[in-house]
């Protein structure tokens, strides 16, 4: 399956439908935008970010627009926001494996792990 992501809104107990996400390839201090997308009703992308054939060994960054998502849901956030955009940097070492990068998020906290 390559690379995928999924976001759960832990404040409301639901998928983070409509959250904007950007995927970057990174190398040292530089990054290159690969794609921008919006999560579907299940808090997922409509297709994998990469399939196994196009995924390459290297480092990547997923950037989740957390504050904009919660503001669109009507949550009143302080200015500046505690969390604005959550960036997750991760490495892909074996392109034969599936890399799933889930995010569990509220306006005040987040967690992630390598999913299956």
VOPAGU-2260 file (C-alpha; in pm, 1 decimal, decimal comma):
REM VOPAGU-2260
SITE   aa  ch    i         X         Y         Z
SITE  UNK   A    0       0,0       0,0       0,0
SITE  UNK   A    1     296,0     239,7      34,1
SITE  UNK   A    2     224,6     547,3     245,9
SITE  UNK   A    3    -104,9     650,3     403,0
SITE  UNK   A    4    -238,9     873,2     680,4
SITE  UNK   A    5    -552,0     902,3     891,4
SITE  UNK   A    6    -654,3    1174,0    1137,3
SITE  UNK   A    7    -888,6    1136,1    1432,3
SITE  UNK   A    8   -1033,6    1439,8    1609,0
SITE  UNK   A    9   -1009,2    1342,6    1976,0
SITE  UNK   A   10   -1198,5    1653,4    2091,3
SITE  UNK   A   11   -1514,6    1552,7    1906,3
SITE  UNK   A   12   -1451,6    1177,4    1887,2
SITE  UNK   A   13   -1469,3    1154,0    1508,4
SITE  UNK   A   14   -1257,5    1146,0    1191,7
SITE  UNK   A   15   -1105,5    1484,1    1100,9
SITE  UNK   A   16   -1302,6    1524,9     778,0
SITE  UNK   A   17   -1197,2    1830,2     580,6
SITE  UNK   A   18    -855,3    1877,6     740,7
SITE  UNK   A   19    -591,1    2006,2     498,9
SITE  UNK   A   20    -267,9    1805,8     478,5
SITE  UNK   A   21      55,4    1864,7     288,4
SITE  UNK   A   22     321,8    1604,2     212,3
SITE  UNK   A   23     684,4    1705,9     164,2
SITE  UNK   A   24    1002,6    1521,5      75,3
SITE  UNK   A   25    1281,6    1643,1     302,4
SITE  UNK   A   26    1657,1    1639,3     281,0
SITE  UNK   A   27    1852,2    1811,3     555,6
SITE  UNK   A   28    1699,4    2156,6     607,3
SITE  UNK   A   29    1527,6    2167,3     269,4
SITE  UNK   A   30    1184,2    2038,7     179,2
SITE  UNK   A   31     989,7    1997,7    -144,5
SITE  UNK   A   32     609,6    1995,5    -156,5
SITE  UNK   A   33     485,5    1673,3    -314,7
SITE  UNK   A   34     110,9    1717,4    -271,5
SITE  UNK   A   35    -159,8    1901,4     -82,2
SITE  UNK   A   36    -495,4    1744,3     -11,3
SITE  UNK   A   37    -804,4    1748,3     207,4
SITE  UNK   A   38    -909,3    1448,0     413,5
SITE  UNK   A   39   -1234,9    1274,4     326,8
SITE  UNK   A   40   -1533,2    1199,2     554,6
SITE  UNK   A   41   -1339,3     912,4     715,2
SITE  UNK   A   42   -1041,8    1139,1     795,5
SITE  UNK   A   43    -833,8     964,6     529,9
SITE  UNK   A   44    -697,4    1039,8     186,1
SITE  UNK   A   45    -900,3     906,1    -106,4
SITE  UNK   A   46    -595,8     714,7    -229,3
SITE  UNK   A   47    -259,5     627,0     -74,3
SITE  UNK   A   48     -11,8     914,2     -66,9
SITE  UNK   A   49     227,3     674,2    -241,2
SITE  UNK   A   50     180,7     318,4    -359,8
SITE  UNK   A   51     468,4      74,7    -304,8
SITE  UNK   A   52     593,7     121,8    -660,8
SITE  UNK   A   53     638,7     500,5    -625,4
SITE  UNK   A   54     744,6     523,1    -259,1
SITE  UNK   A   55    1115,9     591,0    -223,6
SITE  UNK   A   56    1357,9     546,8      63,0
SITE  UNK   A   57    1406,8     884,2     229,0
SITE  UNK   A   58    1266,1    1134,5     473,9
SITE  UNK   A   59     925,5    1296,4     455,9
SITE  UNK   A   60     709,7    1548,4     639,3
SITE  UNK   A   61     333,6    1552,4     679,8
SITE  UNK   A   62     188,9    1890,0     782,3
SITE  UNK   A   63    -164,9    1890,1     923,4
SITE  UNK   A   64    -355,2    2222,4     939,1
SITE  UNK   A   65    -498,6    2161,2    1284,3
SITE  UNK   A   66    -606,3    2514,6    1384,8
SITE  UNK   A   67    -792,8    2580,1    1058,7
SITE  UNK   A   68    -974,6    2247,8    1097,2
SITE  UNK   A   69   -1090,5    2320,7    1453,0
SITE  UNK   A   70   -1186,9    2680,3    1368,2
SITE  UNK   A   71   -1398,1    2547,4    1078,4
SITE  UNK   A   72   -1568,8    2317,1    1332,3
SITE  UNK   A   73   -1662,9    2624,6    1538,5
SITE  UNK   A   74   -1407,6    2575,8    1814,2
SITE  UNK   A   75   -1301,2    2907,9    1966,8
SITE  UNK   A   76    -923,4    2903,3    1990,3
SITE  UNK   A   77    -695,4    3151,8    2166,0
SITE  UNK   A   78    -470,3    3373,1    1956,5
SITE  UNK   A   79    -209,0    3265,0    1901,1
SITE  UNK   A   80    -329,9    2906,8    1877,1
SITE  UNK   A   81    -162,9    2651,8    2101,2
SITE  UNK   A   82    -134,9    2417,6    1800,2
SITE  UNK   A   83    -145,6    2568,7    1455,2
SITE  UNK   A   84       4,6    2318,9    1213,3
SITE  UNK   A   85     136,2    1983,9    1328,7
SITE  UNK   A   86     442,6    1863,9    1138,0
SITE  UNK   A   87     548,3    1501,6    1153,3
SITE  UNK   A   88     890,7    1413,2    1015,8
SITE  UNK   A   89     952,4    1046,0     947,1
SITE  UNK   A   90    1174,8     816,5     747,7
SITE  UNK   A   91    1101,0     538,3     500,6
SITE  UNK   A   92    1367,1     268,0     509,8
SITE  UNK   A   93    1198,8     -22,4     329,3
SITE  UNK   A   94     964,7      52,4      38,4
SITE  UNK   A   95     828,4    -302,9      42,6
SITE  UNK   A   96     655,8    -225,3     372,0
SITE  UNK   A   97     344,3     -18,4     432,8
SITE  UNK   A   98     396,9     307,5     621,1
SITE  UNK   A   99      81,0     439,0     787,4
SITE  UNK   A  100     115,4     767,7     977,7
SITE  UNK   A  101    -196,2     833,3    1187,0
SITE  UNK   A  102    -256,1    1148,5    1389,9
SITE  UNK   A  103    -480,5    1175,3    1694,5
SITE  UNK   A  104    -537,2    1543,8    1763,3
SITE  UNK   A  105    -724,1    1803,9    1967,3
SITE  UNK   A  106    -657,1    2179,1    1984,9
SITE  UNK   A  107    -429,0    2108,7    2283,7
SITE  UNK   A  108    -247,0    1783,4    2211,4
SITE  UNK   A  109    -154,9    1522,6    1952,7
SITE  UNK   A  110       1,6    1180,7    1924,4
SITE  UNK   A  111     118,0     962,9    1641,0
SITE  UNK   A  112     271,4     624,5    1580,0
SITE  UNK   A  113     363,6     398,6    1293,3
SITE  UNK   A  114      38,8     223,6    1214,5
SITE  UNK   A  115     -36,3     -77,4    1002,0
